[in-house]
Amino acid sequence: MTMLADQVDVVVGVDTHKHTHTAAVSAATGGVLAERTVGACEQGYEELALWAEGHGSRRAWAIEGTGSFGTGLTRYLGDRGEWVIELDRPWRAHRRHGAKNDGLDAVRAGREALGREKLASPRTRGERAALGVLLVARRSAVKASTDAQRQLQVLVITAPEALASRLRACGGPSS
């Protein structure tokens, strides 16, 4: 199996957040070459892409949270033909005891990608993304329907007796 280090000159590890993304360029050997934080917006994505071009043409991006805070950056890079590798967020215990900052997390992302035998592609496009949207919408609709039914049942139970008896006479689950 070919290792990532044999296929690229650098890996750009990215720690994603709601408002900013921090990236660290690591050589294929794992040595850190540079670090940068940009806004989590198209201008920031462009700034990161141009910055990374200055560190080597054979590169891969190791991004945490490609399905959440890193979705925009992942799409932007994918549209540019960049190689993006999806990483899970690191286990929190590894980031405790003073060893947590965005730059360190970006470096860890790049090094983790270099050390993996199997690399994951982002799951933010196509049928899988469409299915995810449908599942979220369905879950929301089911919850709203259930909440509405409960509220109506409570209203029937707590209504004045003259109204409650008329509503119970209409049938339904509470009669």
Secondary structure, DSSP 8 states (H G I E B T S, - for coil): ---HHHH-SEEEEEEE-SSEEEEEEEETTS-EEEEEEEESSHHHHHHHHHHHHTT-SSEEEEEE-TTTTTHHHHHHHHHTT-EEEEE----GGGG-TT---HHHHHHHHHHHHHH-SS-B----SHHHHHHHHHHHHHHHHHHHHHHHHHHHHHHHHHS-HHHHHHHHHT-STT-
